[in-house]
Each structure stands twice: as structure tokens, then as C-alpha cells.
Amino acid sequence: MASGKEIRGKISSVENTKKITKAMEMVAASKMRKAQDRMRAARPYAEKVRQIAANLSRANPEYTHAFMRTNADAKAVGFIVVTTDKGLCGGMNTNILRAVTLKIKELQAQGKKIMVVAIGSKGLGFMNRAGAEVVAQATGLGDTPHLDTLIGPSKVLFDAFAAGELSEVHLCFTRFVNTMRQEATVEQLLPLSASDLESSAPQHSWDYMYEPEPTVVIDDLMLRYVEAQVYQGVAENMASEQSARMVAMKAATDNAGTVISDLKLVYNKTRQAAITKELSEIVAGAAAV
């Protein structure tokens, strides 16, 4: 059995760990609220862009944007994989990377080539270890996503799809449901279907006057829409990250408290055994005299 001094050292070490995990839990809770506000603030923009694009597409049915064309002959598929830059957030990254791996294996079985844009160092490291073709990357995003940082890497796949080199582009991220629940999501970003746009279009439509011509406006709106979808995915992923980290650190803090209680019980038993032994030796010595 360990000595009392060793047990006290273990208790002190676990208490220090508990202080760290508690502090990290409080920091994650604070960042989570900000990330949730940022995520909710981005939703109306994407929704309004989609509505305007739907109205324009309805008013100009003869024009089909490149993002809405099906490249059936393309032999490659693109993935935008959004993960975190830091760890200590439970199984969040593991879940999304597992879902991405299953989808990639399914497409590779069909003879498709895979091209990956990695957003977040965890996903970048995983894809490099897996031997995937990483065509662009964005890491070190911090606590606030910036659209100008995300446009460059994502545009590599958007341009490839517009050129007919990709048959599909998938956006992979962790969707924020609530504080205790986050869902690994792999959704098709391109090609855009008419039903995706019409789902949010109002029942009525207005006849607008455009400057420049409607096709130019549609081109810009479609690009802004897919960029907004990527930004929204990163914002949702960051909110999920802080929620998952808060829950993981709370669990670690609770476990540290349980370990401390168990160690204190062992320490008290060890101390009691030592006292009993000393008393027994004193009584035996007195009896011998």
C-alpha cells in the first residue's frame, strides 16, 4: 500500500488538474455563447441570398448557372472537411472524420477520385495520414471565422466544379443542435438543385429591374450563397466545439472530484492502519515490561 505522503502528493496533483479543467469549462461556456450568437446571426444572410437567387432563377428559367449543372462525366468528388484546430472536445472530431471516411470509401468503391479541402488542423492531419489528396487548407482560424480566410481554399473546389472536373462537392461539419447534442453532418453542397432554392422561396415573386443584367447577378448570388454555406458550416462547427469542450471539461472536473474522494478514503485508511499499528506496538511493549 502506498504511504501517506505519496497519497497526499496524488491528491494535490489531481486537485491541480481539477482547477485547470474547471477553468477550461468556464472559458468554453463563455466562448460557446459568443459562438452561438455568431452562428445565429449568419443564418438570415444565407436565407435571404437563397430567396433572391430563387426569385432570379424563376424569372430566368432559360439560364442555368454552373453550380446547378450535373457533371455526370466527372470522375472526382470534392470534400470540404471542417474540424477544430484544438483538441479536448470529446469525440466531436472523431465522429465527423468517421462519417467522412465512410462517405469517401463509398465513393472510391464507385471509382471516384477524392479531392479534399481541410479547414482545421485536426482534419488536415487526419487526411494527410490517410493519404487523401489535400488541394487546399485553412488552419489557425481562432475563435472567430473570417470569410476572407475561407474563400480561398473553398474556391479551389468551386472552380473545379464549374470547370466540370468534379461531379459533386460535399460540406462536412458538426451541426450544432443544442448544448448537449451535436451532429456529424456530410451534406451535398454542389450541384445545387432547384428544390434547394425553391424550399425557401416565398410563394409570391417580384418583377425586379437589374443592373447589370440578371445573369451577372445570378452568378454573383450563387457564389455568395455557397460561400455563405461554408461560413455557416464553420460557425456551426465552432459553436459545437465550444459546447463539446464545455461538456468534456465538466465531465473531467467531476471525475477529478471522484478520484480525490477515493484517494482521501485510501489516505484515511492508510493513516488509521498506521496509527493502529503504532498503538499495538506501544501496548505490546508495555505488556512486555
C-alpha positions in Angstrom: 0.0 0.0 0.0 1.3 3.5 -0.8 2.5 5.7 2.0 0.5 8.6 3.3 3.0 11.0 1.7 2.6 9.5 -1.7 -1.2 9.6 -1.5 -1.1 13.3 -0.4 1.0 14.0 -3.5 -1.5 12.3 -5.7 -4.4 14.2 -4.1 -2.5 17.5 -4.7 -1.9 16.6 -8.3 -5.5 15.7 -9.0 -6.7 18.9 -7.3 -4.5 21.0 -9.6 -5.9 19.1 -12.6 -9.4 19.8 -11.4 -8.7 23.5 -11.1 -7.4 23.5 -14.7 -10.4 21.6 -16.1 -12.8 23.8 -14.2 -11.2 26.9 -15.6 -11.4 25.5 -19.1 -15.0 24.6 -18.6 -15.8 28.2 -17.7 -13.9 29.6 -20.6 -15.6 27.2 -23.1 -19.0 28.2 -21.7 -18.2 31.9 -22.3 -16.9 31.3 -25.8 -19.9 29.0 -26.5 -22.4 31.8 -26.0 -20.5 34.1 -28.4 -20.2 31.3 -31.0 -23.9 30.6 -30.8 -24.7 34.3 -31.3 -22.4 34.4 -34.3 -23.9 31.2 -35.7 -27.5 32.5 -35.4 -26.5 35.9 -36.8 -25.2 34.3 -40.0 -28.4 32.3 -40.8 -30.6 35.2 -42.0 -28.0 36.3 -44.6 -27.8 32.8 -46.2 -31.6 32.5 -46.2 -32.1 35.9 -47.9 -29.4 35.2 -50.5 -31.2 31.9 -51.3 -34.6 33.6 -51.6 -33.2 36.2 -54.0 -31.4 33.5 -56.1 -34.6 31.5 -56.2 -36.6 34.6 -57.5 -34.0 35.3 -60.1 -33.8 31.6 -61.2 -37.6 31.6 -61.5 -37.6 34.8 -63.5 -34.9 33.5 -65.9 -35.6 29.7 -66.4 -33.6 29.7 -69.7 -30.3 30.4 -67.8 -28.7 27.6 -65.7 -25.7 28.5 -63.5 -22.6 26.3 -63.5 -23.3 25.4 -59.9 -26.7 23.9 -60.8 -25.3 21.7 -63.7 -24.8 18.0 -63.2 -21.3 17.0 -64.2 -22.1 13.3 -64.8 -18.9 12.6 -66.7 -16.6 13.9 -63.9 -14.5 11.3 -62.2 -13.7 13.2 -59.0 -15.6 14.4 -55.9 -14.7 17.2 -53.6 -14.9 17.4 -49.8 -14.7 20.5 -47.6 -13.9 18.9 -44.2 -14.4 21.3 -41.2 -12.8 20.3 -37.9 -11.2 22.0 -35.0 -7.7 23.3 -34.5 -7.6 22.2 -30.9 -8.5 19.1 -29.0 -10.1 18.4 -25.6 -13.6 18.5 -27.2 -14.7 14.9 -26.6 -15.4 12.7 -29.7 -16.5 15.6 -31.9 -13.7 15.4 -34.4 -13.7 11.6 -34.3 -17.4 11.5 -35.2 -17.2 13.8 -38.2 -14.0 12.2 -39.5 -15.6 8.7 -39.2 -18.6 9.9 -41.3 -16.3 11.5 -43.9 -14.2 8.3 -44.1 -17.3 6.2 -44.7 -18.5 8.5 -47.5 -15.1 8.6 -49.1 -14.8 4.8 -49.1 -18.3 4.6 -50.6 -17.3 6.9 -53.5 -13.9 5.3 -54.0 -15.7 2.0 -54.4 -17.5 3.6 -57.4 -14.2 4.6 -58.9 -14.3 8.2 -57.9 -11.2 10.3 -57.1 -11.3 12.3 -53.9 -10.1 15.9 -53.5 -10.2 17.5 -50.0 -10.1 21.0 -48.7 -9.2 20.8 -45.0 -10.4 23.5 -42.6 -9.0 22.9 -39.2 -5.7 21.3 -38.2 -7.3 18.1 -36.8 -8.9 17.3 -40.1 -5.8 18.3 -42.1 -3.6 15.9 -40.0 -6.1 13.1 -40.4 -6.4 13.5 -44.2 -2.6 13.6 -44.6 -2.2 10.4 -42.6 -5.0 8.8 -44.6 -3.2 9.6 -47.8 -6.0 11.8 -49.2 -5.3 14.5 -51.8 -5.5 17.7 -49.9 -5.7 20.5 -52.5 -6.1 23.4 -50.1 -6.2 24.1 -46.3 -7.1 26.7 -43.7 -5.9 26.4 -40.1 -5.5 28.6 -37.2 -8.9 30.2 -37.6 -9.1 31.3 -33.9 -12.4 31.7 -32.1 -14.0 33.9 -34.9 -14.3 32.6 -38.5 -13.5 35.2 -41.2 -15.0 34.7 -44.7 -11.9 36.0 -46.5 -9.9 33.2 -44.9 -12.4 30.6 -46.0 -13.0 31.8 -49.6 -9.5 31.0 -51.0 -9.4 27.3 -50.1 -13.1 26.7 -50.9 -12.8 28.4 -54.3 -10.4 25.7 -55.4 -13.2 23.2 -55.4 -15.8 25.7 -56.6 -13.7 26.5 -59.7 -13.1 22.8 -60.3 -16.8 22.0 -60.2 -17.6 24.9 -62.5 -15.0 23.6 -65.0 -16.6 20.2 -65.0 -13.8 18.4 -63.1 -15.9 17.4 -60.1 -19.3 15.7 -60.1 -20.1 16.7 -56.5 -18.9 18.9 -53.6 -19.7 17.8 -50.1 -19.6 20.0 -47.0 -18.7 18.1 -43.8 -19.0 19.7 -40.4 -20.6 19.2 -37.0 -24.0 20.7 -36.8 -25.0 22.5 -33.5 -28.3 21.1 -32.2 -28.1 22.1 -28.5 -25.5 22.3 -25.8 -25.6 18.6 -25.2 -26.0 17.4 -28.7 -24.0 18.0 -31.9 -24.5 16.0 -35.1 -21.8 15.0 -37.6 -23.1 16.2 -41.0 -22.0 15.3 -44.5 -24.2 17.2 -47.0 -24.0 17.9 -50.7 -23.2 21.5 -51.4 -22.9 21.2 -55.2 -24.6 20.8 -57.6 -27.4 23.0 -56.2 -30.8 21.7 -57.0 -33.8 23.8 -57.8 -35.7 22.3 -54.9 -32.9 23.6 -52.5 -33.6 27.1 -53.7 -37.3 26.9 -54.0 -37.7 25.4 -50.5 -37.1 28.9 -49.0 -38.6 31.0 -51.8 -41.7 32.9 -51.0 -45.0 32.0 -52.7 -45.1 35.3 -54.5 -42.3 36.8 -56.6 -41.5 40.3 -57.6 -40.5 41.6 -61.0 -37.2 43.4 -60.5 -35.1 45.6 -62.7 -31.5 44.5 -62.6 -28.3 46.4 -63.2 -26.2 44.8 -64.6 -28.2 42.0 -66.4 -29.9 39.2 -64.4 -27.4 36.5 -65.4 -24.5 38.5 -63.9 -26.5 39.0 -60.7 -27.3 35.3 -60.6 -23.6 34.4 -61.0 -22.6 36.6 -58.1 -25.5 35.4 -55.9 -24.8 31.8 -56.4 -21.2 32.2 -55.5 -22.1 34.2 -52.4 -24.7 31.6 -51.5 -22.2 28.7 -51.5 -19.6 30.8 -49.7 -22.3 31.6 -47.0 -23.0 27.9 -46.7 -19.3 27.2 -46.0 -19.2 30.1 -43.5 -22.3 28.8 -41.8 -20.8 25.3 -41.5 -17.6 26.7 -39.9 -19.7 28.8 -37.5 -21.8 25.8 -36.5 -18.7 23.7 -36.1 -17.2 26.4 -33.7 -20.3 26.5 -31.6 -20.3 22.7 -31.5 -16.6 22.7 -30.5 -17.1 25.0 -27.5 -20.2 23.1 -26.4 -18.4 19.8 -26.7 -15.4 21.2 -24.8 -17.5 22.6 -22.0 -19.2 19.2 -21.6 -15.9 17.3 -21.7 -14.3 19.6 -19.2 -17.2 19.3 -16.9 -17.0 15.5 -17.0 -13.3 15.7 -16.4 -13.9 18.0 -13.4 -16.5 15.6 -12.0 -14.2 12.7 -12.5 -11.3 14.5 -10.7 -13.7 15.1 -7.8 -14.5 11.4 -7.6 -10.8 10.4 -7.8 -10.0 12.9 -5.0 -12.7 11.4 -2.8 -11.4 7.9 -3.4 -7.8 8.9 -2.7 -8.9 10.7 0.5 -10.6 7.5 1.6 -7.5 5.4 0.9 -5.4 8.0 2.7 -7.6 7.9 5.8 -7.5 4.1 5.8 -3.7 4.1 5.5 -3.4 6.7 8.3 -5.7 4.7 10.5 -3.8 1.5 9.9 -0.5 3.2 10.7 -2.0 4.6 14.0 -3.4 1.2 14.9 0.0 -0.4 14.3 1.7 2.1 16.5 -0.8 1.6 19.3 -0.4 -2.1 19.0 3.4 -1.8 19.3 3.1 0.5 22.3 0.7 -1.9 24.1 2.9 -4.9 23.3 5.9 -3.0 24.6 4.1 -2.1 27.8 2.9 -5.6 28.3 6.5 -6.9 27.9 7.8 -4.6 30.6 
